[in-house]
């Protein structure tokens, strides 16, 4: 029983550490948006708090067409998204296929703001409105 509890603590720590900083704060924004829980797992990155809705049987593999396009939780507003694909060449002549995922959100959200500036990161929920672009 004791070894099982120890193993559980180790597993929670190992899998919890990479998720501690999934979103960088947006400078000069008092109420920070909160990323959606869950998302897609990308092999070289880990958990990516985003779903990639699109047509089935395509590369990269997409989520079902009605997957949540939002990257922030507690959001009510308008979302637009688009994928582009093009060729690029680096300064060594190596050619790449570049895929972009561009999303725009505009509306109301409930995010987090500093609860006490003298604390070690205490936050509280707060309503706000904003326009966000993800590229």
BAFIDREN-654469 format. One record per residue (C-alpha): y, x, z; residue in one letter; residue number from 1. Coordinates in steps of 0.5 Angstrom, whole numbers, plus 500, padded with zeros to 3 digits. Layout:
// residues N
SITE  north  east   up  code  pos
SITE      Y     X    Z     a  NUM
...
***
This chain:
// residues 135
SITE  north  east   up  code  pos
SITE    500   500  500     x    1
SITE    505   506  502     x    2
SITE    503   509  495     x    3
SITE    505   503  491     x    4
SITE    511   502  495     x    5
SITE    513   509  493     x    6
SITE    511   509  486     x    7
SITE    515   502  485     x    8
SITE    521   506  488     x    9
SITE    520   512  483     x   10
SITE    520   507  477     x   11
SITE    526   503  479     x   12
SITE    530   510  480     x   13
SITE    527   513  473     x   14
SITE    529   506  469     x   15
SITE    535   505  473     x   16
SITE    539   511  472     x   17
SITE    540   511  464     x   18
SITE    542   504  465     x   19
SITE    548   505  470     x   20
SITE    553   507  464     x   21
SITE    551   503  458     x   22
SITE    559   501  457     x   23
SITE    565   505  457     x   24
SITE    571   502  460     x   25
SITE    576   500  455     x   26
SITE    583   504  457     x   27
SITE    589   499  460     x   28
SITE    584   493  460     x   29
SITE    585   490  467     x   30
SITE    579   485  466     x   31
SITE    573   489  463     x   32
SITE    568   485  459     x   33
SITE    561   485  462     x   34
SITE    555   487  457     x   35
SITE    550   482  456     x   36
SITE    543   483  460     x   37
SITE    538   485  455     x   38
SITE    538   487  448     x   39
SITE    534   491  443     x   40
SITE    531   498  445     x   41
SITE    533   504  440     x   42
SITE    528   510  440     x   43
SITE    533   515  441     x   44
SITE    538   511  445     x   45
SITE    534   507  450     x   46
SITE    536   500  452     x   47
SITE    542   498  447     x   48
SITE    546   492  450     x   49
SITE    546   488  443     x   50
SITE    542   484  439     x   51
SITE    541   486  431     x   52
SITE    541   479  428     x   53
SITE    539   479  420     x   54
SITE    534   477  415     x   55
SITE    526   478  417     x   56
SITE    522   484  414     x   57
SITE    528   489  413     x   58
SITE    530   496  415     x   59
SITE    532   497  420     x   60
SITE    528   491  423     x   61
SITE    533   486  425     x   62
SITE    532   480  431     x   63
SITE    531   473  428     x   64
SITE    537   470  424     x   65
SITE    540   466  430     x   66
SITE    540   472  435     x   67
SITE    546   472  440     x   68
SITE    551   476  436     x   69
SITE    555   477  442     x   70
SITE    555   484  446     x   71
SITE    559   481  452     x   72
SITE    556   476  457     x   73
SITE    560   470  459     x   74
SITE    564   469  453     x   75
SITE    567   463  449     x   76
SITE    570   464  443     x   77
SITE    570   466  435     x   78
SITE    565   472  433     x   79
SITE    565   475  426     x   80
SITE    560   480  424     x   81
SITE    558   484  418     x   82
SITE    553   489  416     x   83
SITE    555   494  410     x   84
SITE    551   500  407     x   85
SITE    553   506  403     x   86
SITE    552   513  401     x   87
SITE    555   519  405     x   88
SITE    554   526  404     x   89
SITE    556   532  409     x   90
SITE    559   538  408     x   91
SITE    552   542  406     x   92
SITE    551   537  401     x   93
SITE    546   533  405     x   94
SITE    546   525  403     x   95
SITE    545   520  408     x   96
SITE    544   512  407     x   97
SITE    550   509  412     x   98
SITE    549   503  415     x   99
SITE    555   500  419     x  100
SITE    554   494  424     x  101
SITE    562   491  425     x  102
SITE    563   485  430     x  103
SITE    569   482  432     x  104
SITE    570   477  438     x  105
SITE    576   473  440     x  106
SITE    576   468  446     x  107
SITE    576   467  453     x  108
SITE    571   471  458     x  109
SITE    569   472  465     x  110
SITE    569   480  466     x  111
SITE    570   485  472     x  112
SITE    576   487  475     x  113
SITE    577   492  481     x  114
SITE    577   489  488     x  115
SITE    579   494  492     x  116
SITE    583   501  489     x  117
SITE    581   504  495     x  118
SITE    573   503  495     x  119
SITE    568   506  491     x  120
SITE    568   502  485     x  121
SITE    568   495  488     x  122
SITE    569   489  483     x  123
SITE    570   482  483     x  124
SITE    569   477  477     x  125
SITE    576   475  473     x  126
SITE    577   470  467     x  127
SITE    581   473  461     x  128
SITE    582   473  454     x  129
SITE    582   478  449     x  130
SITE    580   481  442     x  131
SITE    575   486  441     x  132
SITE    572   490  435     x  133
SITE    565   494  435     x  134
SITE    564   499  430     x  135
***
